[in-house]
């Protein structure tokens, strides 16, 4: 991949795509191709075919996807499987049709079985049943991985897949209906802190930036209190309580999105599908190539409860947590084995503490002040 290579970043406004775009720019790549959803609907095969014919990208980062947390995954199951399948099918197939030199497909560690051994090795894929709440999304991502693998085997393409752990970082999604656990917890605890301080300006600034069910900073205080309580942020006596779904016991691993982007660019520059086959799969005849993807993570884990208390400490929230065990909480433990990635020569650099502090600053910086 040269500095003037034509590089398409699909999903450049999302958490991962925006980080990849920034990494490429920072490293001197200048022939970068992007399209917003408004200008290119990746679920439309004719639109994607026309785009590839016109732009002729040499390298593709496929970071475009419909993503969300446990609530969104469970409530919009059809949307998650349909839209992700369509996006992947069209981009991967057109990359083959138009002779793209290399494609990197981004999956997710939710593709692994709910109760597989820990830490999770690449070889555990499809060894058991998936976690129910995100099964449609996971199946779509597995299909994308297998599509890349199959095109490599049949057409000799160079399409590699990576499985990132839970990501967080700049341009994260703080929507309490659809966000992942870390940004959701950070925002809820921040709103809880603002409520305990009686800082209505901060609450209204937050809602102006990220309305909840169309309730913004222009709403009256009582209306705001109602919507906050609906999403588990409320006062009981003199104490503020933040509700957290589940027991808090599930273990999770988190990776700063800019570290993830650095890993993706590193792999795109240095690793091919053939390298992975030769180095890790030891299969020369290409008759049963499986699990050629690469996990990307930190290898470090903590419980959701520990995460909540870490955020509480960082932003100096004095209130209480209520762990609602009547709500779903997903897989009990999910930490990646990143031996393959380390052997290839890449490791993460941003600690969880540092990352949360950065994300908190990003959350505050993005607010729209009350008029």
N, C-alpha and C positions, 0 to 999 in steps of 0.2 A: 504494500500500500504506500504510494508515493504522496508527497505533499500536494501535488496537483491532481491526484486521482479523483474521479467523480464518485462521490460518496453520498448515498441516500440514507437519511435517518428517518425511518418511519415512526411516527409518534414523538416528534421532537419537542412537543410542548408538555409531555408527561414527565413524571418523576425521573425515570431512567433516561428517556430520550433527550430531555433537556440537559442532563448531566453529560451524556455522550457528546452532544453538540458542543457544549462548553469545553470539554476535554480536547476534542479535535481542534477547535479554534485556538485554544491555548497552546497546542503543540504544532501550530503552523499549517494545518490543513485548511485550504481556502476554497476548494471547489466543492462546496457542500450543498446538497440538494434537500430542501424541506418543502412540505405542503401541509397546510392546516386541513382539518376535516372539512371545512367549508369549501376548500378548493380542490380536494381530492377525497372522495368517499371510497375507502379501501374495501368496503363490502360490495362494491360494484365492479364486476369483472371487466366490462368494457372500459370503464374509467381508468382502472389500473393498467390495462393493456395499452391504452393510448398514452398514459404517462410514461411507461417504460420505453415505448417506441420513440417518444419525443426526447426524453432526457438521457436515455442510455447510461444508467449508472453502472460503475464497475464494481462497487462494493455496496452492500446493503446491511444496515443494522435494523432488524425488525423488532422494534420496541413498542409498536402500536398494539394496543389491546384494550378491551373493556375490562377494568379491574375494580375491585371493591373489597370491603371487609366482610365479616361473617354475616351481617344483616343483609347487605346487598346481594351477596352470593346466594343466599337462601331464598330471598324474595323474588329475584329476577333470574331464575334458573334458565329459562328459555333464551333470554337476551344474552346471557353469558356464553352459552354454548354456541348459539347461532352466529353472533357477531364475531367471536374469536375464530371460529372455523372459517368464516368467509374472509376475514382479513388475512389469515395465514395462507389459506389456499391460493388466493389471488397473488399475493406478493411472492410467495415461494415459487409458484408455477411460472410467473412472468420473469422471475430472476433466472430460471432455467431457460425459458424461451429466448431471452435476450442475452444469454451468455455472460451473466454476472460472474466475476472472478471468484468472489467469496461472499457468503451471506452468514450473518450471525443472528440466530433466533433466540429470543429471550423467553424462557419458560418461567416456572415457579416451583419451589419445593413442595407445594401442595399436590404435585403430581405423584408423590410417593404414598404408599399405603398408610392408612391411619395408624396402625399398630406395628409398623416395621421396626426392626432393631435399630438401636441408637449407638453412636451417631450414624446418620444415614449415608450409606455408600451408593454410588451410582447404580450398582448392580441390583439394588433392591426395587427398582422400578418394575411395576406390574407383578409383584410377588404376592399381593394380597389386595383386599378391598380398600376403596378410598374413603376419606372422611365425607359424611353425607352432605353437609351444608355447602361444600364447594365442589362437589362431584362434577357438575356440568362444566365448570371452568377448568378443572383438572383434566377432564377427558379431552377437551379442546386442545389444551396445551400438549398433552401426550400425543395427540394426532399430529400436531405441528412438529414435534420432535421426530416422530416416526416418518413423517413426510420428508424432512431433511435427510434422514438416514437412508430412506428408500431411494430418493433421487440421487444421492451419492453412489449407491450401489448399482442402480440401473443406468444412470446417465453420466457417471463420473464427475458430478458437480462437487463443489467444495463448500458445503453448507454445514456449519457447526451449531450446536445448541448448548446453551448454558442455563443452569438452574440456580437463580439467585435465592438466597434466604430472604427473610422479611426485610424490606428496604424502607428507609426514611431519609428525608433530606430536603433541599431547596425545591420549591414548586410542589411540595407534598399536598395531599388532599386532606383538608381539615373538616370536611362535611361530615357531621355526626351521624348521618344516615348511611354513608357509603365508605367512610374512611377505614383504614387499617388501625390496628390496636394502638400503636405508639402515637401517631398524630392525634388520634381520637382522645386518648388519655391525657396528652399534653394540653389540648384545648380545653377539655372538661375541667382539669385541675386548675388551669389558668383562670377560667371563668369562675370556678369555686373560690379561688383566692381573691379575685376582684369583688365577688359578692361579700365575702367576709370582711373586706376592707371598706365596703360601702362605696366602691369606686364605680359609680354608674357610668362615668365617662368612658372608662376602659371597656365595660360591658357593651355599651352602645357602639363604640368604635369597632369592636369585634363583630357585632351583629350587622353593622353597616357593610363590613367587608365580606362576611360569610353569613348571610341570613339563614335562619333555621325555619323551615316550612314557611318561607316568605315573611317571617317576623324579623324586622331589621331594627336599627337604632332609633328609628322615628316612632316606634311603638311606645305605649305607656309602660310605666314600671310594672304594673300588675300583669299586663299581657306578657311582658318579658319574663317575669317570675314563673308564669304558667308554662311557657315553652321550655325554660331551663329545667323546671321540675320534671317535665315529660321526658327529658333526656338525662335525668339522673343528677341534677345539680340543684340543691335546695337547702333551706335552713330548717333546723329543728331546734327550737329554743334559741340559744345564742350561738350554736355551732352550725357550721356549714358541712353538708354531707355530699360526697360525690359517689354515685353508684357505679360499680364496675361489674360487668357481666361475668358470671361464673364464680368459681371458688378462688380464683387467683393462683391456683396451683399449676396450671399448664406451663411448661417450660418453652421459651422461645429464644431465638437468636436474631440479632439485628445488625444490619450492615448499612453504613452511610452511603447514600446513592452515588456520590462522587467517587468513592472507592470502587463501587460497582462499575461505573463508567470506565475507570482506569483499567480494571480487569478486562472489560470487553475490548477496549482498544488494544491492550496488550495481546490478547488472544487473536484478534483480527490480524495484527501485524506479524505474529510469530508462529501461530499454530494452524495446521491444516487438519482436515479429517483423516488423511493418511497418517499424519503424525500420531494422532490419537489411537488409531487402529494398531500401528506398529508398536507404540510405547506401552499401551495399557491393555489392549485386547488380545494381543499375540495370536492373531488370526490372519494368515497370509492368503487364504483362498477366497475371502469375502463371501462365504456361503452362509454363515450365521453371525453376522455382526449385530450386536445388541449393546445398548447402554453406552453409546459413544459420546454422550453428553458430559458436561463438566459442571460440578457444583461450584458455586461461588458464595463464600460466606466468611465468617470469622472463626468458626469452631467454638465460640464462647456462648454460653446460655445463661439465662436467669428466668425466674418465674414471673408471671404477670404481676403478682403481688409485689415482688422485689422491684420490678420496673415502676410500678405505681409509687412506691415509697421513694425510689430514686428521683423521680420527677418531682414529687412533693418536696424533697430536700432541696433540689436545685432551684425551684421557683419559690420556695419558702411559704408553702401553703400550710396553714395551721389546723385545718379542719380534719374531718374523719372520712374514712372509706366504708362503704357498705358493699360487700361482695354478694351479689344476688345469684344464689345457686340454682334458682329456677330458670335462669337464662342459659342458652347454649354457650359452650366455651371451646369447642373444637378439639383437635388432637391434643393429648396430654403432654406429649414431648416431641419436639421437632428441632434437632440440631444436625447440621450437615457435617459429613466427613469431607474435609477439603484437602486430603492428601494428594489427590490428582493435581489440583490447582497449584499447591505448593511445590510439587515436583516439577511442574512446568515453569516455575520461577516467579510466581506472584503471591504477595501477601497484603493484607489490608493495613491501613495506617491510622485511621481515625477511631479512637476509643468511644465506647457508648456514652460516657460522661461528657466528653467533648462534643459529640454529635448532638446530644440533647440540648446542651447549652447553645449550640449553633442554631438548632431548629427553633428553640424558644425565641432567640433574637430575630429569626426570620419571621416567625408568627407575629411578633410585635411590630416589626418594621413594615409589614405588609398592610397594616390597618388603615382604614379610611376614617379620618377624624369626623366627629359629629359637627354638622354645620352650625 
